[in-house]
Amino acid sequence: MVEIKKKSVIPIYGFGAVWALYCLIFPLFRTWHLIVLVCIAVLAYIVLSRIFLGTVELIEVPVAPERSGDDKIDAMLSEGERAVGEMRTLREAIPGETVRLKLDEIISVTNSIFKKLLIEPNVYPQVKRFADFYLPTTIKLLHTYDRFGKSGSDGVHITGTLEQIDSAFDNILTSYKKFYDSLFANQALDIETDIGVLETILKRDGLL
């Protein structure tokens, strides 16, 4: 967030008002008349500036997305950002707090999946499958839910479809979480191997 200070326009109006009133009431035949006018107008501007300090606005400065330097990985990261942005837009348009909470979790897990790709590019094949098959279907369901929800009707087909998609969101969230966890499988296996090797060495040296 960046603070942007905006000065009040009142001191400027005050400066102009003093100038106009002085010209109406007092003469401006001599140089010193003009000097007095300028001094009074400047004094009014200074006083009003101290009274009316203006406003301070907080503006959010967009942060450039992190990139790996690998064109293939970065293209996938961009696709993920686009998909997450689309889901967030649809989430705001969908009524119902319960559904929104589910979508918040789905979006959060999706973000985590692509952050994992940024940190560990070796999970690219899994994340590509996620982006090619899972994400498009999820976004399609979101569009359908949004469209049916705005239809203004409570017919059997509309209501039934909305309930089906709502239930599907639960399954999607569970699947997304499992998929994210699966991205740590190799890392967990490596740690398990390291622990086994360490224990073997400690036993050989009589320390365990």
VOGU-3710 file (C-alpha; in Angstrom, 3 decimals, decimal comma):
1> mveikkksvi> 0,000/0,000/0,000  1,206/3,501/-0,858  0,027/6,702/0,814  -1,066/9,426/-1,605  -1,551/12,849/-0,026  -4,104/15,102/-1,683  -4,035/18,768/-0,758  -7,274/20,551/0,028  -8,537/23,057/-2,543  -9,902/25,339/0,184
11> piygfgavwa> -6,617/27,289/0,631  -6,629/28,057/-3,106  -10,242/29,215/-2,946  -9,355/31,292/0,116  -6,468/32,917/-1,738  -8,778/33,840/-4,619  -11,544/35,043/-2,302  -9,166/37,375/-0,441  -7,908/38,773/-3,729  -11,444/39,383/-5,026
21> lyclifplfr> -12,729/40,970/-1,815  -9,708/43,227/-1,453  -10,124/44,479/-5,003  -13,770/45,298/-4,315  -13,149/47,131/-1,039  -9,692/48,692/-1,221  -7,922/50,647/-3,979  -5,041/49,303/-6,045  -3,643/52,616/-7,280  -0,177/52,254/-5,798
31> twhlivlvci> 2,473/49,543/-5,736  2,292/49,149/-1,995  -1,466/48,441/-2,319  -0,617/45,422/-4,452  2,104/44,343/-2,048  -0,338/44,446/0,874  -2,873/42,438/-1,138  -0,324/39,757/-2,000  0,823/39,492/1,617  -2,745/39,140/2,911
41> avlayivlsr> -3,655/36,568/0,256  -0,509/34,513/0,953  -1,164/34,685/4,700  -4,722/33,464/4,134  -3,413/30,605/2,008  -0,898/29,575/4,707  -3,475/29,708/7,514  -6,072/27,740/5,549  -3,420/25,179/4,545  -2,688/24,530/8,210
51> iflgtvelie> -6,384/24,168/9,021  -7,416/22,098/6,021  -4,665/19,496/5,676  -6,278/17,557/2,863  -6,729/13,810/2,717  -4,541/10,733/2,584  -5,521/7,814/0,364  -4,078/4,324/0,519  -3,523/2,907/-2,948  -2,601/-0,706/-3,499
61> vpvapersgd> 0,359/-1,030/-5,821  0,220/-4,232/-7,877  3,151/-6,523/-7,228  4,788/-8,105/-10,244  4,223/-11,883/-10,205  7,209/-14,070/-9,403  8,749/-15,918/-12,306  11,177/-18,842/-12,572  12,991/-17,785/-15,745  11,907/-20,962/-17,535
71> dkidamlseg> 9,498/-20,087/-20,364  7,550/-23,327/-19,986  7,124/-22,937/-16,226  6,334/-19,230/-16,483  3,657/-19,870/-19,123  2,017/-22,354/-16,759  2,239/-19,862/-13,881  0,554/-17,214/-16,047  -2,199/-19,680/-16,906  -2,683/-20,359/-13,209
81> eravgemrtl> -2,934/-16,652/-12,407  -5,502/-16,192/-15,176  -7,579/-19,114/-13,900  -7,431/-17,923/-10,290  -8,451/-14,413/-11,378  -11,429/-15,812/-13,301  -12,508/-17,908/-10,316  -12,288/-14,895/-8,020  -14,441/-12,839/-10,393  -17,058/-15,584/-10,551
91> reaipgetvr> -16,891/-16,037/-6,788  -17,848/-12,386/-6,261  -20,838/-12,743/-8,593  -22,223/-15,894/-6,936  -24,662/-15,370/-4,044  -24,660/-17,633/-1,018  -22,119/-17,505/1,776  -21,732/-21,298/1,972  -20,784/-21,604/-1,689  -18,436/-18,645/-1,433
101> lkldeiisvt> -16,579/-20,231/1,483  -16,065/-23,403/-0,562  -14,794/-21,355/-3,485  -12,425/-19,447/-1,192  -10,829/-22,750/-0,191  -10,682/-24,015/-3,774  -9,001/-20,792/-4,880  -6,565/-20,943/-1,966  -5,521/-24,533/-2,762  -5,191/-23,650/-6,469
111> nsifkkllie> -2,853/-20,801/-5,549  -0,800/-23,164/-3,391  -0,481/-25,647/-6,258  1,015/-23,056/-8,602  3,283/-21,685/-5,859  4,586/-25,227/-5,431  5,378/-25,261/-9,159  7,331/-22,027/-8,795  9,394/-23,493/-5,949  9,796/-26,983/-7,434
121> pnvypqvkrf> 9,641/-26,979/-11,261  9,958/-30,780/-11,296  6,216/-31,058/-10,490  5,439/-29,473/-13,867  3,931/-32,652/-15,438  1,438/-33,054/-12,573  0,521/-29,354/-12,500  0,114/-29,309/-16,281  -2,411/-32,147/-16,035  -4,154/-30,214/-13,249
131> adfylpttik> -4,271/-27,071/-15,416  -5,367/-28,920/-18,561  -8,139/-31,056/-17,099  -9,160/-30,144/-13,548  -9,158/-26,344/-13,725  -11,178/-25,919/-16,956  -13,933/-28,222/-15,662  -14,072/-26,374/-12,346  -14,317/-22,996/-14,089  -16,995/-24,351/-16,426
141> llhtydrfgk> -19,050/-25,457/-13,416  -18,589/-22,018/-11,863  -19,879/-20,328/-15,009  -22,875/-22,665/-15,080  -23,628/-22,052/-11,405  -23,407/-18,306/-11,956  -25,637/-18,429/-15,056  -28,287/-20,677/-13,478  -28,234/-18,662/-10,263  -28,998/-15,466/-12,181
151> sgsdgvhitg> -31,820/-17,046/-14,203  -34,409/-15,765/-11,746  -36,263/-19,070/-11,718  -36,609/-21,859/-9,174  -37,633/-24,606/-11,582  -36,782/-28,238/-10,958  -33,966/-28,370/-13,495  -32,373/-25,134/-12,350  -32,598/-25,929/-8,646  -31,425/-29,491/-9,194
161> tleqidsafd> -28,440/-28,373/-11,253  -27,427/-25,802/-8,646  -27,594/-28,427/-5,908  -25,542/-30,860/-7,973  -22,834/-28,283/-8,638  -22,842/-27,204/-4,992  -22,260/-30,823/-3,985  -19,573/-31,148/-6,665  -17,676/-28,245/-5,106  -17,196/-30,381/-1,972
171> niltsykkfy> -15,683/-33,181/-4,046  -13,560/-30,724/-6,019  -12,162/-29,202/-2,838  -11,314/-32,638/-1,425  -9,664/-33,659/-4,712  -7,674/-30,434/-4,953  -6,346/-30,909/-1,423  -5,322/-34,502/-2,191  -3,661/-33,401/-5,418  -1,715/-30,684/-3,594
181> dslfanqald> -0,608/-33,214/-0,983  0,543/-35,591/-3,753  2,996/-32,934/-4,963  4,972/-33,553/-1,770  5,245/-37,320/-2,327  8,759/-37,276/-3,818  9,984/-34,830/-1,214  8,549/-36,994/1,579  10,205/-40,083/0,058  13,563/-38,318/-0,126
191> ietdigvlet> 13,301/-37,322/3,545  12,345/-40,869/4,513  15,382/-42,168/2,595  17,675/-39,636/4,269  16,392/-40,642/7,691  16,942/-44,334/6,870  20,513/-43,694/5,740  21,242/-41,630/8,840  19,863/-44,310/11,153  21,942/-46,974/9,401
201> ilkrdgll> 25,139/-44,959/9,876  24,326/-44,254/13,521  23,693/-47,955/14,196  26,932/-48,927/12,435  28,879/-46,493/14,581  27,156/-47,764/17,717  25,459/-44,450/18,374  21,892/-45,692/18,037
//
